[in-house]
Amino acid sequence: MQFTCNRDSILREITVANEIVPSSHALSHLSAVLLHASEDKLTIRATDIQVSFETQIPVFSEISGIAAVFCGKFLSILRSLPKGDVFISKEEERVKITDGEDIEFQLYSISVDSFPEMPICEESQYFSLAQKDLVHMIKQTIFAISDDETRYFMRGIYMESVKDKLVMVATDGRRLSHVYSLPGGDLPDFPGIIIPPKVLNLVAKLAIGEGNVYLAVVDRLIFIKFDNQKITSTLIDGKFPDYPRVIPEDQKFDFTVKRVEFNDAIRRVSLLSDQKTKRIVLKLSRGNVVLESDEVEIGKAVERVKCVYDGPNIVFFVNHSYLSDPINAIEEEDIKVKITAPNRAITIESPSEVTFFHIVMPLQK
């Protein structure tokens, strides 16, 4: 194996690969990255068994071949090299990395026979979705995933096809985020699946937001491909909560407020909220919402924000993160907050965008 490539091009892909390989297996074949040079392209693969990643970059390939090296060390070497071309070759059981002049590194090549095969999927099983739509769906749900290890079935994003809609939902039992998209074309009917956040964070990071992404669900695996990237992940086993039961059918009151102004007020008031409960108080009255916090033995904070509201006075308590997380995910200028009573679910949505909403359960007084 012998090829030449741009340092920044290979560095970018090896950085991604290093996020895939498990850090707890620093010197095992699972911590390796596979390099396959052939026909002026380099195929790069990495896996932690659950998630597999494959990408390709253009190279000048003089001798085709394959090698596997420890990903973390390879990444450190690439970062240390000056910008420009990198010359990589395999001689016997060593991979040589050089700038072609004064710098040379050698890494032992790991047996490629022990490198796990990447799962494959028939082309006919994929359906397409705009990249920007999938990234938007991930952004609207990823923060609501549970971090409770005992409730493993809520530690991912639930995805299902409902007629012509692709639906994604996340919940931790105290809040819920729901979003859908209309892919167009034939959307296959598949049972609901739970996708690990690692693979979705990777997609959101790599997708440039242009063109389509292709997805397939086969045998407890999800296949995702876009641009020159291929990602495969096992799914989380378990039964996702019956989320439609917690979605309010009707809410009596709502107020509309400027998103940035409201979020800034939440951020300031939260500075003096209880660190454990993160509780702040919202006092809603005609034309105003007052935010208050009280950290025992330290101090209080109060801020008034103008809003569009013409209903009765309502006071409710809420975890400030459960407000700011969905607000940060919304991009519209205004947000709408729907309520019924102090002890009932709160819904956060956009007045103009109907494809998503967020539900927050209030705290006790």
N, C-alpha and C positions, 0 to 999 in steps of 0.2 A: 504493500500500500504506500502510495506517495502522491501527495496533492498539495496545491498552494491555494490559499484563500485569504480574503480580507479579515484582519483580526477582529474588527468590530462586528462583522457579520456572524462569525462563529461564536464570539463572546456572548452576543445577545441570546443565541439559542442554548448555549451551555448554561447560562444563568437560569433559564427556564427549567432546563433538565435538572439542575441542582435543587430546585424547589420540589421536584418530584421524588427524587431518591431519598430514602429514609436516613436521617442523620444518625440514628441509633445503630446503624450497621456500617460504620465508617470503613471497615476493611473487608466487606463481603461482596459477593457479586451483585447484590442488590444496590450497592452504592456506586455501581459502575455506569458509565454511559457508553453506548455502542456507536461506533463510527464505521460507516460503510461507504467507501469511495468508489464510484463507478460512473462512467460516461459523463464526466464533468459535472457531477452533482454529488453532494455528500448527504447521506441519510443519517440522522441522529435519532437515537432512541433511548428512552429512560423509563423506568418503571419502579413502583414500590409494591407490585403485585396487584393492589387494588386499582391504582390509576396508572395508565400507560400513555406515553407521549411520543409522537414521532413528527419530525419535521425535515425539510430538505433545504439546502442552500446551494447556490452555484459555486463550483470550485474548478480549478484547472487540474484535472486528474491525469497524472502521468502513468501511474500503475494502480489498477483496481485492487481493492483488498478490504479487509475488515479487521477491526481491533476493538477491544474494550478496555477502558482505563478508569481509574477511580475519578469520579466526577468532581469531587471537591478539590482535589489536587490539580486536576486539569484546568478547572476554572481559575484557581489562584495563579497558575502559570500564565494563562492567557491575559489575565488582568495586569500582570507585571510587565508584559511585553510592550514595546512602543507601538504606536499606530502604524498601519501599513500592512504589508503582506506577512503571512505566517506560513512556514514550510513544515509540513508534518509527514512523517514517513514511519513505516514499521520495518524493523530489521530484526529477524528472529523473534524473540519474545519481548522486545522493547520498542516503545513508540518514542520517536525523537521529535521534539518541538523546537524550532529555531527561527530567528529573525533573518536567517540567511547570511549573517555577518559575524557578530561577536557573541551572541547569546545562544546557548543550547541547553535544553532540558531533556532528560530521558525518564520515561515512566514504564514500569513493567506492565505488559499487556496481560489482562485476565483472560482465561479461557472463554471464548465466545460460545462454546457449547453449553455452558451453564447459564447463559443469559436467557431469561424467559421470552418465549414467543409472544408477539403482540396479537391479541384476538383480531379476527377479521369478520367482515359483515358483507353480505350480498348488496350490491349497488341498488337493487330494486327495493330494498327495505328502508331506504332513507327517505325522509321528507324534508322540505326546505322551509327556511324562515329567514327573514331579513336579519342580518347581524345586529343592526341597531335595535331591533325589537327584542332579541334575546338578551342583549346587554341591559336593556331597560327593564326587562322582567327580573333579571338577577338583582339589579340595583334596588328594585322595589321590594324584595323579599329577603335578601341574604342576612340582614341585620336582625331579623325576627326569629332566627333559628335558636332552638334551645341549647344551652350549654350543660344541661343536666345529663351526666353520663348514664344514669339509671333509666332515663327515658330516651333510649337510643333511637327510637322510631320518630322522634321529633328533632333529631340532630342533623336534619337535611331538609331540602326543599321538595315538597310534594308536587309532582307534575302529572297531569292527566289530560286526555282529550275529551272534550264535551261538545258533541256535535261538530261545529266548524271552528271551535275555539280551542287553543292550547292554553291551559290554565296552570299557574304555579302558585303555591300557597306555602307559607311558613308560619309556625307558631311555637311559642314556648309555654303555652298554657295561660299566660297573662296578657298576651297581645297576639294579633294575627294580621298578616299581610297577604293580600290577594291581588293577583294581576292576571290579565289574559291578553292574548294576541290572536289575530286572524291570519294564519299563515297563507291562506289561499291555496288553490289546488286541492289535492286529495290528502286529508289528514288521517292517517291510519288510526283505527280504534284499538287502543291498547289499555290494559288495566293500569290504574294509578301506580306510580313508582316514586321512590324516595331517593333523591340524588345527593350524594355527599357534597358538602360545601367546598371541599378542596378542588374538585374538578370545575365547579362553577366559578370560583374565584379565578382559576386559571383561564377559563374562557373569557371572562370579563376583562382580564389583564391583556390577553393576546389579541382579541378581536379589535380590528381597526374601525368597525362600525360601517363598513362599506361592503356591498355585495351580500351574498347569502351564506348561511351556515346550514349544514346538513346534519340531521339527527336520525338515529335509529335506536329502537329498543328491542333487544333480542336476548332471550335466555338470561335474565337478571343482569344484563349489561346495557350500558348506554354508550353509543358511538357518536362522536361529534367530530366533524371535519369542516375546515374553512381555510381559505387561502392555501398555504403550504403546510398547515397543521392538521394532525390527527390525534384525537384524544379518546381514550376508552376508559371506562370506570365501572367497577362493580357497583351494585345498588345496595341500599340499606334494607335489610329484611325487617318486617314488622308491619303492623297495621297503623296507618296514620289516623289521627283523631277524626271523628265525623264533623269536620269543620263547618258545614252549612248550618249546623244547629246553633252556632254561636253568632251567626250573622244576623243583626237586627232586621226585622221585616219592615219596621217603620220607626222613625224617630221624630218626635214632635217639634223640636227646635233646632236651629242651626245659626251659626254666626260665621261671617266671612272676614278675613283679616289678611293684611299684607304678610306674605310668608317671611321675608327677611326681617322685617320689623318685629314680628312675633317671635321668631327664632332667636334673635338677638336678646330680646327681653328674657326668654327662658334661660339662655346662657348666663346672663348677668344674675338673675334671681337665684339660679341653682348654685351659685358660689357660696350661699349661706343656707343651703338645704342640708338636712340630716344625711350624713355620708352613707349610712346603711340603707335607709328606705328611699333616699333620693326624692323625698316627698316635697311637692310645692302645692300651693293652693291657688285655684283659679276662681275668681269671683266675677260672675257674668252679670252685667246689667245693660240697660238700653244704651247702645252706642259705645260701650267700653267693656274691656276685660282687664281685671286687675290681677296681677301675679304676685304672690307673697311666699316667702320662705322664712323659716325660723330654726336656727341651729342653736340648741340649748347651750347657754353660758358663753356663746360667741357673738351672736347678733341676729338681726333681721334684715330682710330686703323686701321692698315694695316697688312695683312698676306698673304704670297704667298704659294700656295700648288701645287705640281707637279701633273699633270694629263695626261691622254692619250687623246689628241685632236689634230686634224689637219684640222681646218676649219677657217673661218674668225673671226676677233675680234668681240665679242658681249658683250655688257654691259646690265645687267638687275638688277632690284631692287626687293627685296623679304623680307617678314616677316621671321626673322630668326627662329622663332618657327615652321613655316610651313616647314622649311627644317629639323630642328633637330628632330621633332616629328617622322616623318617616318623613318629617319635614325636610330633613337634609336630602332625602331621596327624591323629593318632589322638585321639579324645575320651574313650574308655573309661578307667575307673580303673586297670585292669591291662593289661599287655601280655605277650605270650608270645614268646619268642625260641627258635627251633628250630635245632639244629646237629647235625652229624655228626662232623666232624673239623676241626682248625685251618685246613686249606687248602681246605675245602669251603664252599659257599654258606650264608649265614645267612638265615633267614626271620624277619621281624618281623610279628606279626599281633595281633589282639585275641582273647582266649580265648572271647568270646561272639559277636563279629561276624564272619561268615564271608564277607562279600562282597568283602573286600579282603585283600591281603597285600603285603609289600615284601621284596625279595631284595637282599642286600648281599654282594658278594664281599670276602673278607678280604684284608688286605695281607700281604706277605711279612715274615718276621721281620727 
